[in-house]
Amino acid sequence: MKTLSGFMMLAALVMLLAGCGENAKGPDQQITPPSTADASSQQAPSPDQIAVDKEPTVLKQVEPKYPELALKAGLEGRVVVKIWVGADGTPKQVVILKSDSDVFNQVTIDAAKQFLFTPAYIKDKPVSVWVSVPFKFKLADKASDTASTEETSFMKGYIAAKEEGLSTLQKEEAAARASGKPDAALLQKIQKVKAEIQVLKDAMRAMQGPK
């Protein structure tokens, strides 16, 4: 069962486009775009920042589950999410603002969706609002077994797919440079993917354990 759980966590990585024991501390709330409209009658709060008379506070906080892959790889990190808190105090949407590693993203989103808040208020009216919440992942005394053969095989395939994507990006960048129109954004993306591949390779070695 433990092997199956770990394999399912690895399988989830395929759906990531870009791709440690102390979890979320108290939310570092930063009020960004609220709205005076009722949350049930709108798609999202206004993107414009406005003042509120009373900020939302956390009633229920859920710690994300430490990803098995991150445990095996010895990965730690921090993820900051933006939560749309409705006028009823429940999360309506969760968006990743910043992440040290994509492996932490889905468990963080799942945890954030289970938060409960008191709503923000403008005068006596509850309003929907975005708040940002950081989550920390630290290994501390957590331990993990060496990865199974299935997990290791999956990881190898995932790294190969990332390297293939990197090759495509490098060809696009070379073509842009040859046309006299170098793409700075594309170069930054290439550097990011290279760094991700290195992290994955380090994780692979950690998963395989000592020789």
N, C-alpha and C positions, 0 to 999 in steps of 0.2 A: 504493500500500500504506500509506503514511504517513497519507493522508487517511482511508482506511478504518479504520485503527487509532484515529485521533482520533475518528471518528464513532462507533465502537463504545464508546469511553469515555464520550462524551456520552450515548449510548443507555442506558448503565447508570445514569445519574442519574435516569431515570424511576422506577426501583425504590426510590429513597430517599424516605423519608417527610418528612424535614425539608429537605431541600434543595428548605524548598522548595528548590541541590544538596547540603545536608547532611542525611543521612537519620538513621536510628536510631543514637543513640550507645549506649554500653553500657547494659543494662537497669538501671533504678533499681528494684531488686526490693523490693517491699513485701509481706511474707507476710501474707495475709489469711486466708481460711478453709480450713484443711487438713482432711484426714480420715485416720483410721487404717485405713479399709477399703481393700481392693484396688480400683484404679481400674476394672478390668474388670467388677467386680461391683456397680457403683453408677452412678447417673445423674449425680451431681455431688458434689463435696466438701461437707462440712457447712458451713452458713453461720456457724457459731460459730468465732471465732478461738481457736486453741490454740497453744501453743508447740511448736516442733520443735527437735530436737537439731542438725539440719544442714539448712541452707537449700539450695534448688536453685541450681545455677550453670549458666550458658549454655555449651553445647558448640558449637552452631551458630547463627549469627545471620544473618538474611536482611534485606537492605535493601529497602524497598518501592520499586516503580517510581514515578517522579514522574508524576502524571497529566498527560496532554497538555493537558487543559482548564485545569488550574492553571498550566501553563507559559504558555499563550497569554494567560491572564488576569493573569499576574504575581502569583499567589497564593502566600503562604507560610503555614505553620501548624504546629500541634502536635497530635498525637493520643495519648491514653493508653488502652491496652487492658488488659484483665484476661484472663490466660491460665490456663486450668485445666491444670496440668501433672500428668499421670498418674503412677502409681507406677513406670512404665517410662521416665519422662522425656520423653514425647512430648505435644504439645498435644492436648487432647481437646475444648476449646471456647475460643472467643475472643469477648470482649464489649467493646464500646466503652464506656469510662468517661467520656471527655471528648474533644471534638473541636472544633477551631477552624472547620472547614468539612467538610461531608459529602462533598465531592469527594475527600478523602483517605481516607475510611473503608474502602472495599473493598480498595484496594491495601495498606492497613495490615493488615487482617484476613488477606489472602492471604499476606503476608510472615510474620506472627506464627504462622500455622499450620505454617510450615516450620522454626520454631525447634526445637532439641533441647536438652534439659537433663539434668543429673544430677538424680535425684529427691531430694525432701526425705526426711529420716529422723527417725523417733522411735525412739530406742534403735537397734536393728539392723534395723528394719523400714522399707522404703520406703513412703511414703505419698503420696497425691495432695493437691495444694495449689493455691490460686490465687496468682498473682504478677501485679503490675502492671508494665507496660513502656511507657515513653514513646518516641514516634517524632517526629523533627523534620524538617520539610520547608523547605528554604531554596533560593532560586533560584541564588545565587552567580553562576557564569558560564554557567548553562544558557540556551539560546536556543531560540526556537520561531518557526515561520513563522506568517503571518497565517492565520486560520481559513478553511476552505473555505466555499463557499456552503451546502453541506449542513449543516455544523456550525453556521453562523450561523443558518440557518433553524430548526434543531432547538432552539437556545438560545432563540430568540424564543418558540417554542411552549412551552418549559419555563417561561419567566418568566411567560407568560400563564396557565399552569396554576397557578402559585404565587399569582398575583394573584387568580385566581378562588377559590382556597382561602382566601386572606386575607379576601376579601369575605364568604365564608360564616361565618368565625370572627367577623367584626365584627358580622354580623347576630345571631349567637347571643349575643354579649356585650351587644348593645343590648337584646335580648329579656330577658336575665337582669336587666339593670339596670332595665328597665321594670317587672319583676315585684317589684322591691325586694330582689332577691338577686344583687347584683353578684358576679361570679366572678373573684377575683384571679388564679387560675391561668390562666384563659382570657385575661386581659389580658396576662399575661407571655408566653403563647404568641403572641399577636398581635404583641407587640413583637419577639419573636424572628423571626417570619416576615417582618416588615417589614425587619428588618436583613438577613435572608438575601436578600430581593428586591433590596435596594440593592447587596449584594455581587455578585449575579448581573448586575445592570445594569452595574456597573463592569467586570465580567469581559467582558460583551458588547462594551463600547466598546474594551477592550483587544484582544479577539479580532479586531475589525474593522480594527484598525490605524489609522495616521494617515490623515486624509482628504487 
